[in-house]
Amino acid sequence: MTLVSASAVLLSGSALAQAPAPPAGGEDLAEAERLFYEGERLSQAGDIEAACDAYIRSWDLSPRGAALFNVAKCNVRRGKLATAAPQLHQVMDLARQAGREKAAAEAEGMIREIEPRIPRVRVQVPPQTA
């Protein structure tokens, strides 16, 4: 009997789709930074949905770890744990590559917190009979 974890397949596919884009140009970088800080302001004002949209647009323009970390946190707040998990794994990897162990540890802690709450599907395939 073969067991396949559908969540593992979905998570690894999502992580591949989140691969970093090429570096942003000067205008894109400035707009990404503006959107990031707009997201911070909106988050502090309690407008989580608008803040999340700003973080996502910031990430799209300039894929930096801080923006992705905030996107992942938004997805956790929205209850989109299966979306947030691969984002947090990517944040952890980016932070470690940059030597930012504190950020990596924070992402890893969030991963440990949410992964047990992610629904899982197990598919059992009966053995073939010859």
C-alpha positions in Angstrom: 0.0 0.0 0.0 1.4 3.4 -1.0 0.6 6.5 1.1 0.9 10.0 -0.4 0.6 13.2 1.6 -1.3 15.6 -0.6 -0.3 18.5 1.6 3.3 17.8 1.0 2.8 17.8 -2.7 0.7 21.1 -2.5 3.3 22.8 -0.3 6.3 21.9 -2.4 4.4 23.1 -5.5 3.6 26.4 -3.8 7.1 26.9 -2.7 8.3 26.5 -6.3 5.8 29.1 -7.5 7.2 31.6 -5.0 10.7 31.6 -6.5 12.3 35.1 -6.3 12.0 37.3 -9.3 14.9 39.2 -10.9 16.0 42.3 -9.0 13.7 45.3 -9.3 14.7 48.5 -11.2 15.0 51.8 -9.4 11.4 52.9 -9.9 10.0 49.5 -8.9 12.2 49.4 -5.8 11.0 52.8 -4.7 7.4 51.9 -5.3 7.9 48.5 -3.5 9.4 50.4 -0.5 6.5 52.9 -0.5 4.0 50.0 -0.6 5.8 48.2 2.2 5.6 51.2 4.5 2.0 51.8 3.4 1.3 48.2 4.5 2.9 48.9 7.8 0.7 52.1 8.3 -2.5 50.2 7.3 -1.6 47.3 9.6 -1.1 49.6 12.5 -4.4 51.3 11.7 -6.1 47.9 11.8 -6.9 47.7 8.1 -5.4 44.2 7.7 -6.9 43.4 4.2 -5.5 46.6 2.7 -2.2 46.1 4.5 -2.0 42.6 3.1 -2.7 43.9 -0.5 0.1 46.5 -0.1 2.6 43.9 1.1 1.7 41.6 -1.8 2.2 44.4 -4.3 5.5 45.3 -2.6 6.7 41.7 -2.9 5.6 41.5 -6.6 7.7 44.6 -7.4 10.7 43.7 -5.2 10.9 40.2 -3.7 12.6 40.9 -0.4 12.3 38.8 2.7 10.6 41.4 4.9 7.7 41.9 2.4 7.3 38.1 2.0 7.3 37.7 5.8 4.5 40.2 6.1 2.6 38.5 3.3 3.0 35.2 5.2 1.8 36.8 8.4 -1.2 38.1 6.6 -2.0 34.7 5.3 -1.8 33.3 8.8 -4.2 36.0 10.0 -6.5 35.2 7.1 -6.5 31.5 8.0 -4.7 30.6 4.8 -2.2 28.4 6.6 -1.3 26.1 3.6 -0.4 29.2 1.7 1.6 30.8 4.6 3.7 27.7 5.3 5.8 27.6 2.1 6.1 31.4 2.3 7.5 31.1 5.8 9.9 28.4 4.6 11.1 30.7 1.9 11.5 33.6 4.4 13.5 31.3 6.6 15.8 30.2 3.7 16.2 33.9 2.6 17.0 35.0 6.1 19.6 32.2 6.6 21.2 33.1 3.3 21.5 36.7 4.5 22.9 35.7 7.9 19.7 36.9 9.7 19.4 34.1 12.2 16.9 36.0 14.4 14.5 36.4 11.4 15.0 32.8 10.4 14.2 31.6 13.9 11.1 33.7 14.0 9.9 32.2 10.7 10.8 28.7 11.9 8.7 29.3 15.1 5.7 30.4 13.1 6.1 27.3 10.8 6.1 25.0 13.9 3.1 26.8 15.2 0.9 26.6 12.1 1.9 23.3 10.4 0.0 21.1 12.9 -3.1 23.1 12.1 -2.9 22.6 8.3 -5.4 20.1 7.1 -3.9 17.0 5.6 -5.3 14.5 3.1 -4.0 11.0 2.9 -4.5 9.0 -0.3 -4.3 5.2 0.0 -3.6 3.4 -3.2 -4.3 -0.4 -3.0 -1.5 -2.6 -4.2 -1.9 -3.8 -7.8 -2.7 -7.5 -8.1 -1.1 -9.3 -11.0 
